[in-house]
Amino acid sequence: MRGMGLLSSIREKLIKAGVNANELQWVDFTDPDSLNKLAQKIMPNLLKNNPQIARQIKESGWLDWKTKEDVAEVIDSI
């Protein structure tokens, strides 16, 4: 049950960030391929419209320094 609540929370956060709810209907949040397709589709607009999200991703502590540099370069080019 906890997983279902987490998935619902992710959907709600994406909708609040400006993602159309209709774009999320086909997404299987338990399937990495489905999540990758969603990310490819929504990330450019999401990052353009939400600079705080872009900043949080670029400053993520989860990334090693090289990956962080690569991610920052990609985000800055959008």
Secondary structure, DSSP 8 states (H G I E B T S, - for coil): -HHHHHHHHHHHHHHHTT--HHHHTT--TT-HHHHHHHHHHHHHHHHHH-HHHHHHHHT-TTS-HHHHHHHHHHHHH-
